[in-house]
Amino acid sequence: MAGCALADTPAGAAPGGENLREASFYEPLDGDRVLCKLCPRGCVVGDKQRGYCRVRENRGGRYYSLVYGRPCALHTDPIEKKPFFHVYPGSKAFSIATVGCNMACKFCQNWDISQAGPDDIQPPYQSPEAIAQQASTAGTRTIAYTYTEPTIFFEYMADCAKAGKARGIESVVVSNGFITAEAQTALFPLVKAIKIDFKAFTPSFYRDTCDGFLEPVKESLRRLAKSGVWYEIVVLLIPTLNDSTDEIKRMTAWIVKDLSPDVPLHFSRYHPMYKIKNIPPTPPDTLRRARQIAVAEGCRFVYIGNIPGEEAQNTICPYCQAMLIRRYEYRILENNIVKGTCRACGKTIAGVWE
């Protein structure tokens, strides 16, 4: 199937062992094949093969997740690092990831785990209850599914979210938005917020730089906008590839028209990474220009990331221009949001504040 490269199972490999979990969102086909319905690739996977993401395997016509309970990254982070700027400011998130991804971005900063498979990295098993316990012990307000693409470890994410909620800990997701309607709709009730890395606004960038597709991501953003789940958008601007004035203007106009003027939009600075090392870091003025375009198109909350001390990391009231949240890097220096409203003018500020 186009856009879906399959991998044979290494001989004798059984990553996950007795902790294998049958995958959600697949359909059995004839000849012991399966159709994966988790992401828009729609991989048709033969017996003893794996899907594009490398972490879901067909065994005799039944599809399994190979990474359930196998987190390869566990960290406690400020929630602003995700970045979420309108979700529990100043709180901590217990961040987890498994190996694998359903895209292959040439600029990925976590390529060593996102482009790895379960045969490359085999961490010890940790149950969802163990993850929730660690999050509680760390004093975090949320569990964040991040670093790699959480869609590909959907079953583990869902169970960790349920275990966390039983302890009063919410879940947040950092995703590329490349997910089917069925899977995304099942995710909505489990999480408090979702951040989408919106790679670009051209099909060619998604195809050539990410090995992905633009339209399914736009569709998932539209569903997200209607879901009632809080969400934010990050755009990593890479010079000459996705930073033209025309593209930024079209993207931000679409965000205002099809999504909401209140969705926080973060323009983030690119640094040479992985397979794109010949392009210099994004000039700060490029990010400031993008912000000006977005504001002119009607976006109410537009931020600049990866430039410490940048004024556009602060949250300003769109109604009275008062300082709402003053930030420096991932620290909150001042917070003037009171019960979800601006302390100065009393207007409601969109977000998840308490």
Residue, then its C-alpha position, 0 to 999 in steps of 0.5 A: m500500500a502506498g506510504c506503508a513500508l512493511a518490515d519482516t519480523p526478525a527471526g526468533a524475536a519476541p519483544g514484549g514477551e508475555n506482556l504483548r497486548e492485542a492491538s486496537f483498531y485493526e481488521p482481519l483480512d484473508g490469508d492471515r493479513v490484517l488492515c491497521k486502522l490506527c493511523p491514515r497509512g492503513c497498512v495491510v500487514g502480512d503474517k510475521q510482518r510489522g506495520y510502518c511504525r515497526v511496533r505492531e506485528n501480525r502473528g497468524g492474523r492477530y495484530y499485536s503491540l510490541v511496546y505495551g509496557r515498554p517505556c524507553a524514556l521517563h522524565t519529569d518536565p515542566i509542562e511548558k516544555k511540551p509546550f503547553f502554555h494554557v494548561y496548568p501553568g507552572s506544573k510538572a508533567f511525568s513524560i513517557a515514550t516508547v520507541g517507534c513513530n508513524m512518520a520519519c521527519k528528517f529534522c526529528q530531535n528524538w530520532d534515536i528512539s522515534q526511528a528505532g524498533p522494539d528489537d533495538i531498545q528493550p526496556p523493562y516492563q512497567s505497568p500502567e499502574a507503575i507509571a501512575q505511581q511514579a507520576s504521583t510520587a514525582g508530584t506531577r499534575t499530568i502524565a505526558y505522552t511525548y518524545t515519540e508519536p503516542t499514537i503508535f503506543f495507543e493501548y499503553m497510553a490509554d491504560c496509563a491515562k486510566a490509571g493516572k485518572a484513578r489517582g487524580i492525575e490527568s493526561v496530555v498528549v504531544s502528537n503529530g496528529f496523524i491518526t484515524a477518526e476512530a482512534q482519535t475519537a476514542l482518545f478524547p475522553l481519556v485526556k485533558a489536552i493535546k498538542i499538535d506538531f503541525k509540520a507545514f501547510t504544504p503536501s510536499f513538505y509532509r511527503d518529502t520531509c516527513d514521509g507523511f500526509l497533510e490532509p489527514v492532519k488537517e482533518s484531525l485538527r478539525r475533529l480536535a477543534k470540535s471535541g471540547v478537548w483543549y489543544e495547542i499547535v506548534v510549528l517548527l519553522i525551518p528556513t527555506l522549507n516551510d517559512s515563506t510569508d505566503e505559507i504562514k499567511r495561508m496556515t494561520a488564516w486556515i487556523v482562524k477560520d477552520l479551528s479557532p482564533d483562541v488556539p495557542l500557536h507556537f512558532s518554534r526555532y529549528h536547530p540542525m538535527y538528524k538528517i537536516k544539518n545543512i540549514p542554519p538555525t531559524p533567524p529570530d526575525t523569521l519567527r517574529r515575522a511569522r508571529q506578526i502574520a498570525v496576529a494580523e490574521g486574527c490569532r489571539f495567542v501566538y508564541i515564539g519558542n526556543i529563544p530564551g528571554e523572548e517577549a513573545q513567550n508571555t501571555i497577554c490578554p487579547y482584550c485589555q493587553a494586560m500581562l497575564i503570564r510572564r515566562y522565562e524559559y520554562r519558569i513562570l515569573e508572574n501569573n495574573i489569571v484568576k479562576g480562568t479570567c484576566r485579573a485586570c479586565g475580568k474577561t475569560i481566557a481560553g485554557v485549562w487553568e485549574 
